[in-house]
Amino acid sequence: MNSLSRLKNSLANIQKRIDDTAEFYPTLDYSFHDAETLEDAVSTRPRVLSGGPQVVREGNQYYSYGINLNHNKLHGPLETLPKFVREIFINPDALSVIDLSCNQFTEVPIAIKQFISLTHFYFHKNLIVDIREIRKLSTLKQLKFLTLNGNPIEDDIPYLRSYVLCTLPGLRNFNRTTISRSDLKISIIWKTTNKNLLSKTLKIPTIN
């Protein structure tokens, strides 16, 4: 086995260990606080489900790889989220799951771009109307699971699925539906035939 193959195998094994560990530690749950700010949402300790796995703490920090902030009234850029994650997570750079569903966001929080290890981003049932907001996620190269259903753009943009697949080619699941080969073929055709439409009518930079 050559050095390149050994490196690939080593990286795959490391990623598997991270994934397995992430499944072991529960997501920190700050949902259903009716909070308008992040500070209000996280003002108490994370919720623990009866009979579920217990959160593991070391001092004031937690072993976890995800944060759940759904069913609040959050909005805006969430500028303080990265600082909070650094303070509360033992391994903040490995944060892989963020749930901001069922809030009042009219934009994808710019802070999300800082979480480069993010694999799951739940953002359904918010107030997104501008399809250009999706492009903020294009820097998240590890992103595999995304939800946007229940946002106004779901009804207003009939080609949403194809646009998302062109913008985020690394996705494996969109709106809780596995991305199929047929989806990818359709998105490629759509991309080829709609570059001018996008740039003229939506004023979105042409997809490369």
VOBA-1610 file (N, C-alpha, C; in pm, whole numbers, padded with zeros to 5 digits, always signed):
BEGIN
Met+00084-00119+00000Met+00000+00000+00000Met+00088+00125+00000Asn+00065+00216-00094Asn+00148+00335-00102Asn+00109+00436+00006Ser+00193+00541+00019Ser+00174+00637+00127Ser+00042+00713+00115Leu+00000+00742-00011Leu-00126+00814-00030Leu-00244+00729+00017Ser-00241+00599-00015Ser-00349+00511+00028Ser-00353+00497+00179Arg-00235+00488+00240Arg-00230+00479+00386Arg-00286+00605+00451Leu-00255+00722+00392Leu-00306+00847+00445Leu-00458+00853+00435Lys-00513+00811+00320Lys-00658+00811+00302Lys-00725+00719+00402Asn-00668+00601+00423Asn-00725+00507+00519Asn-00721+00562+00660Ser-00609+00628+00693Ser-00594+00687+00825Ser-00698+00795+00849Leu-00718+00883+00749Leu-00816+00990+00761Leu-00958+00933+00773Ala-00986+00827+00698Ala-01118+00764+00704Ala-01143+00706+00842Asn-01040+00643+00900Asn-01055+00585+01034Asn-01077+00693+01139Ile-01004+00804+01124Ile-01021+00915+01218Ile-01163+00971+01209Gln-01213+00990+01086Gln-01348+01043+01069Gln-01451+00948+01127Lys-01430+00817+01110Lys-01524+00719+01165Lys-01527+00728+01317Arg-01409+00745+01378Arg-01406+00755+01524Arg-01479+00881+01570Ile-01462+00990+01496Ile-01533+01114+01529Ile-01684+01093+01518Asp-01728+01029+01407Asp-01870+01005+01387Asp-01927+00915+01496Asp-01854+00810+01531Asp-01901+00718+01635Asp-01911+00789+01769Thr-01811+00874+01799Thr-01813+00947+01925Thr-01928+01047+01928Ala-01952+01112+01816Ala-02061+01210+01808Ala-02195+01144+01836Glu-02213+01018+01793Glu-02337+00948+01818Glu-02351+00913+01966Phe-02239+00896+02034Phe-02240+00856+02175Phe-02282+00972+02264Tyr-02233+01091+02236Tyr-02264+01207+02318Tyr-02387+01278+02264Pro-02486+01307+02350Pro-02610+01370+02302Pro-02589+01516+02264Thr-02676+01564+02175Thr-02679+01704+02139Thr-02721+01788+02259Leu-02659+01904+02277Leu-02701+01995+02384Leu-02832+02061+02344Asp-02935+02038+02423Asp-03071+02076+02386Asp-03116+02202+02460Tyr-03128+02312+02385Tyr-03179+02438+02439Tyr-03307+02479+02366Ser-03386+02383+02327Ser-03508+02410+02250Ser-03624+02448+02342Phe-03729+02504+02278Phe-03856+02534+02346Phe-03838+02627+02467His-03755+02731+02451His-03742+02830+02558His-03813+02961+02524Asp-03875+02968+02404Asp-03944+03090+02362Asp-03851+03211+02365Ala-03723+03185+02336Ala-03619+03288+02351Ala-03599+03366+02222Glu-03580+03497+02236Glu-03554+03583+02121Glu-03404+03604+02099Thr-03323+03576+02200Thr-03178+03590+02188Thr-03111+03459+02227Leu-02991+03439+02175Leu-02915+03320+02211Leu-02890+03315+02361Glu-02858+03428+02419Glu-02827+03433+02561Glu-02945+03384+02646Asp-03066+03420+02606Asp-03184+03374+02679Asp-03206+03224+02658Ala-03180+03177+02537Ala-03203+03036+02507Ala-03110+02945+02587Val-02987+02990+02611Val-02888+02906+02677Val-02865+02948+02822Ser-02961+03020+02879Ser-02943+03071+03015Ser-02955+02961+03121Thr-03008+02846+03083Thr-03016+02732+03175Thr-02935+02617+03118Arg-02915+02514+03197Arg-02842+02397+03150Arg-02922+02326+03041Pro-02853+02258+02950Pro-02924+02188+02842Pro-03021+02084+02896Arg-03133+02072+02827Arg-03237+01978+02865Arg-03189+01833+02848Val-03230+01747+02940Val-03198+01604+02932Val-03329+01528+02921Leu-03344+01448+02816Leu-03466+01371+02796Leu-03472+01255+02896Ser-03590+01233+02949Ser-03609+01123+03042Ser-03581+00991+02972Gly-03491+00913+03029Gly-03457+00784+02971Gly-03355+00791+02859Gly-03317+00913+02818Gly-03219+00929+02711Gly-03078+00933+02765Pro-02980+00942+02677Pro-02840+00950+02721Pro-02814+01078+02799Gln-02732+01068+02902Gln-02701+01183+02986Gln-02588+01266+02924Val-02597+01397+02941Val-02488+01483+02895Val-02368+01460+02986Val-02250+01469+02926Val-02126+01444+02999Val-02052+01575+03010Arg-02020+01611+03134Arg-01959+01741+03160Arg-01820+01726+03220Glu-01738+01827+03195Glu-01609+01840+03261Glu-01597+01986+03302Gly-01624+02013+03429Gly-01633+02151+03473Gly-01757+02216+03414Asn-01739+02328+03346Asn-01851+02397+03283Asn-01862+02367+03133Gln-01786+02269+03086Gln-01788+02235+02943Gln-01846+02095+02923Tyr-01895+02073+02801Tyr-01964+01948+02771Tyr-01895+01872+02658Tyr-01904+01739+02668Tyr-01867+01653+02557Tyr-01991+01640+02468Ser-01990+01707+02357Ser-02101+01701+02263Ser-02052+01752+02128Tyr-02126+01715+02024Tyr-02090+01757+01889Tyr-02208+01823+01817Gly-02310+01862+01899Gly-02426+01925+01837Gly-02499+02015+01934Ile-02572+02112+01880Ile-02651+02203+01962Ile-02789+02219+01900Asn-02891+02211+01985Asn-03030+02216+01940Asn-03094+02343+01997Leu-03130+02434+01908Leu-03192+02561+01947Leu-03329+02579+01881Asn-03392+02469+01844Asn-03518+02481+01772Asn-03633+02526+01863His-03742+02570+01798His-03862+02614+01868His-03832+02726+01969Asn-03760+02828+01920Asn-03744+02952+01992Asn-03795+03065+01902Lys-03751+03187+01929Lys-03786+03301+01844Lys-03660+03373+01799Leu-03557+03294+01771Leu-03427+03350+01735Leu-03430+03412+01597His-03342+03511+01575His-03332+03579+01446His-03197+03648+01440Gly-03165+03701+01321Gly-03043+03779+01307Gly-02919+03696+01281Pro-02800+03756+01291Pro-02675+03690+01250Pro-02617+03593+01352Leu-02671+03590+01475Leu-02620+03502+01582Leu-02469+03521+01602Glu-02426+03642+01611Glu-02283+03673+01620Glu-02215+03613+01743Thr-02293+03591+01849Thr-02232+03539+01973Thr-02228+03387+01978Leu-02284+03320+01878Leu-02285+03173+01881Leu-02145+03111+01880Pro-02052+03155+01794Pro-01918+03094+01797Pro-01850+03107+01934Lys-01864+03221+01999Lys-01804+03242+02131Lys-01866+03146+02232Phe-01998+03132+02228Phe-02066+03040+02318Phe-02019+02897+02297Val-02007+02857+02173Val-01962+02720+02142Val-01821+02697+02194Arg-01733+02795+02177Arg-01596+02780+02227Arg-01593+02766+02380Glu-01684+02833+02446Glu-01685+02831+02592Glu-01749+02705+02649Ile-01849+02649+02581Ile-01929+02543+02640Ile-01891+02402+02591Phe-01830+02393+02472Phe-01795+02262+02416Phe-01647+02231+02442Ile-01619+02109+02484Ile-01481+02069+02508Ile-01404+02064+02377Asn-01470+02025+02268Asn-01406+02021+02137Asn-01489+02103+02038Pro-01485+02236+02048Pro-01572+02321+01966Pro-01545+02309+01816Asp-01421+02279+01778Asp-01389+02271+01635Asp-01454+02152+01566Ala-01505+02058+01646Ala-01567+01938+01588Ala-01719+01946+01586Leu-01776+02063+01617Leu-01921+02077+01615Leu-01975+02039+01478Ser-02066+01941+01473Ser-02111+01889+01344Ser-02262+01901+01322Val-02339+01933+01426Val-02485+01941+01413Val-02535+02070+01475Ile-02610+02147+01398Ile-02678+02266+01450Ile-02823+02261+01405Asp-02914+02274+01501Asp-03058+02275+01472Asp-03114+02412+01508Leu-03148+02490+01406Leu-03210+02622+01425Leu-03351+02624+01367Ser-03411+02509+01353Ser-03543+02501+01294Ser-03648+02565+01385Cys-03759+02604+01323Cys-03873+02659+01396Cys-03834+02782+01477Asn-03769+02876+01411Asn-03736+03005+01469Asn-03788+03115+01377Gln-03728+03233+01381Gln-03778+03346+01302Gln-03668+03411+01218Phe-03580+03329+01167Phe-03470+03380+01085Phe-03519+03420+00947Thr-03482+03541+00904Thr-03509+03585+00767Thr-03382+03574+00683Glu-03274+03530+00745Glu-03147+03511+00676Glu-03074+03394+00740Val-02985+03332+00666Val-02898+03231+00724Val-02795+03305+00810Pro-02790+03277+00940Pro-02697+03349+01027Pro-02553+03340+00975Ile-02488+03453+00962Ile-02352+03455+00908Ile-02256+03375+00995Ala-02289+03361+01123Ala-02202+03287+01216Ala-02188+03141+01176Ile-02286+03087+01105Ile-02284+02946+01067Ile-02161+02914+00982Lys-02113+03010+00906Lys-01999+02987+00817Lys-01871+02952+00893Gln-01867+02981+01023Gln-01747+02954+01101Gln-01733+02809+01143Phe-01842+02731+01132Phe-01839+02593+01179Phe-01806+02500+01063Ile-01678+02489+01034Ile-01633+02420+00913Ile-01650+02268+00921Ser-01676+02214+01039Ser-01698+02070+01053Ser-01845+02034+01047Leu-01931+02131+01019Leu-02075+02108+01020Leu-02116+02008+00912Thr-02189+01904+00954Thr-02240+01803+00861Thr-02393+01807+00852His-02458+01850+00959His-02604+01855+00965His-02648+01996+01003Phe-02731+02057+00919Phe-02786+02190+00950Phe-02936+02187+00927Tyr-03011+02196+01037Tyr-03156+02192+01031Tyr-03209+02335+01040Phe-03275+02380+00933Phe-03316+02519+00923Phe-03459+02531+00869His-03537+02425+00887His-03674+02428+00838His-03763+02516+00927Lys-03874+02559+00869Lys-03974+02640+00938Lys-03914+02768+00996Asn-03847+02842+00909Asn-03804+02978+00939Asn-03871+03072+00838Leu-03811+03187+00810Leu-03877+03289+00728Leu-03791+03333+00610Ile-03715+03239+00553Ile-03625+03272+00443Ile-03703+03295+00314Val-03683+03411+00253Val-03750+03443+00127Val-03651+03464+00013Asp-03524+03486+00046Asp-03422+03517-00055Asp-03336+03393-00078Ile-03344+03338-00197Ile-03271+03216-00229Ile-03119+03236-00222Arg-03074+03359-00234Arg-02931+03387-00227Arg-02871+03353-00091Glu-02956+03345+00010Glu-02907+03310+00144Glu-02842+03172+00146Ile-02885+03084+00059Ile-02831+02947+00057Ile-02684+02947+00023Arg-02640+03044-00052Arg-02500+03050-00095Arg-02405+03069+00023Lys-02455+03118+00135Lys-02370+03131+00254Lys-02317+02995+00301Leu-02390+02890+00268Leu-02352+02756+00314Leu-02249+02690+00223Ser-02215+02752+00112Ser-02128+02688+00013Ser-01985+02669+00064Thr-01947+02741+00170Thr-01812+02724+00225Thr-01804+02605+00321Leu-01917+02547+00356Leu-01920+02433+00449Leu-01904+02304+00370Lys-01782+02265+00346Lys-01752+02153+00257Lys-01791+02017+00315Gln-01813+02010+00447Gln-01852+01884+00509Gln-02003+01867+00521Leu-02080+01968+00481Leu-02225+01964+00498Leu-02288+01853+00414Lys-02364+01765+00480Lys-02426+01652+00412Lys-02579+01652+00425Phe-02632+01709+00533Phe-02775+01707+00559Phe-02824+01850+00581Leu-02928+01888+00505Leu-02982+02023+00514Leu-03134+02017+00505Thr-03202+02095+00591Thr-03347+02110+00579Thr-03381+02258+00562Leu-03470+02285+00466Leu-03520+02420+00442Leu-03672+02422+00426Asn-03736+02306+00437Asn-03880+02299+00418Asn-03952+02384+00523Gly-04064+02441+00483Gly-04139+02526+00574Gly-04096+02672+00571Asn-03992+02704+00492Asn-03957+02843+00467Asn-04038+02894+00348Pro-04063+03025+00338Pro-04139+03077+00224Pro-04080+03039+00088Ile-03947+03025+00080Ile-03889+02993-00050Ile-03932+02855-00101Glu-03978+02768-00012Glu-04023+02635-00057Glu-04142+02648-00152Asp-04232+02742-00124Asp-04349+02763-00209Asp-04321+02861-00321Asp-04230+02956-00297Asp-04207+03063-00395Asp-04108+03025-00504Ile-04020+02929-00477Ile-03915+02893-00572Ile-03935+02749-00618Pro-03997+02725-00733Pro-04027+02588-00776Pro-03904+02503-00806Tyr-03791+02569-00836Tyr-03669+02495-00870Tyr-03573+02488-00751Leu-03625+02501-00630Leu-03540+02509-00511Leu-03447+02390-00498Arg-03497+02271-00516Arg-03414+02151-00498Arg-03295+02150-00594Ser-03321+02180-00719Ser-03213+02183-00817Ser-03112+02291-00785Tyr-03160+02407-00744Tyr-03069+02516-00709Tyr-02981+02477-00591Val-03040+02417-00490Val-02964+02375-00373Val-02857+02274-00411Leu-02890+02178-00495Leu-02794+02074-00533Leu-02680+02132-00617Cys-02709+02234-00696Cys-02602+02300-00773Cys-02512+02382-00681Thr-02571+02446-00583Thr-02496+02533-00493Thr-02417+02454-00390Leu-02475+02341-00345Leu-02413+02259-00241Leu-02398+02115-00291Pro-02304+02092-00381Pro-02292+01961-00446Pro-02253+01848-00352Gly-02207+01879-00232Gly-02168+01774-00138Gly-02282+01718-00057Leu-02403+01775-00070Leu-02517+01726+00008Leu-02551+01582-00027Arg-02596+01508+00075Arg-02643+01371+00056Arg-02791+01358+00089Asn-02844+01457+00160Asn-02985+01452+00200Asn-03037+01594+00210Phe-03150+01621+00145Phe-03209+01755+00148Phe-03356+01743+00185Asn-03397+01818+00286Asn-03534+01813+00335Asn-03577+01671+00370Arg-03483+01600+00434Arg-03506+01463+00484Arg-03533+01362+00372Thr-03488+01394+00253Thr-03500+01301+00140Thr-03361+01278+00081Thr-03324+01152+00069Thr-03193+01119+00014Thr-03181+01170-00129Ile-03067+01227-00161Ile-03042+01279-00296Ile-03006+01161-00387Ser-03082+01142-00491Ser-03065+01029-00581Ser-02982+01068-00704Arg-02944+00969-00780Arg-02874+00996-00906Arg-02962+01076-01000Ser-03090+01046-00997Ser-03184+01120-01082Ser-03188+01268-01043Asp-03187+01296-00912Asp-03183+01435-00866Asp-03061+01507-00921Leu-02945+01440-00916Leu-02821+01501-00961Leu-02825+01528-01112Lys-02880+01434-01188Lys-02890+01453-01333Lys-02980+01572-01365Ile-03094+01581-01295Ile-03187+01691-01318Ile-03122+01824-01283Ser-03046+01827-01172Ser-02983+01953-01130Ser-02877+01997-01230Ile-02807+01902-01289Ile-02705+01937-01390Ile-02771+01998-01513Ile-02881+01937-01558Ile-02956+01989-01673Ile-03011+02128-01640Trp-03068+02140-01521Trp-03124+02268-01479Trp-03017+02376-01474Lys-02902+02342-01420Lys-02791+02438-01410Lys-02750+02487-01549Thr-02743+02397-01643Thr-02700+02432-01779Thr-02798+02525-01848Thr-02926+02503-01823Thr-03029+02578-01896Thr-03076+02704-01825Asn-03031+02726-01701Asn-03085+02839-01625Asn-02982+02939-01574Lys-02860+02933-01622Lys-02759+03029-01577Lys-02802+03173-01606Asn-02849+03197-01726Asn-02889+03333-01763Asn-03012+03378-01685Leu-03106+03286-01665Leu-03227+03319-01589Leu-03191+03361-01448Leu-03101+03288-01386Leu-03062+03320-01248Leu-02994+03456-01241Ser-02899+03479-01329Ser-02822+03603-01321Ser-02906+03726-01354Lys-03007+03711-01441Lys-03087+03826-01483Lys-03205+03853-01391Thr-03281+03749-01358Thr-03405+03770-01283Thr-03385+03771-01133Leu-03287+03693-01085Leu-03266+03686-00940Leu-03142+03762-00897Lys-03062+03806-00997Lys-02937+03879-00967Lys-02847+03800-00875Ile-02837+03671-00904Ile-02748+03582-00830Ile-02628+03554-00917Pro-02507+03556-00862Pro-02389+03525-00943Pro-02405+03390-01012Thr-02359+03383-01137Thr-02367+03259-01212Thr-02297+03147-01139Ile-02360+03029-01134Ile-02300+02913-01067Ile-02188+02858-01154Asn-02070+02841-01094Asn-01956+02790-01170Asn-01953+02638-01164
//
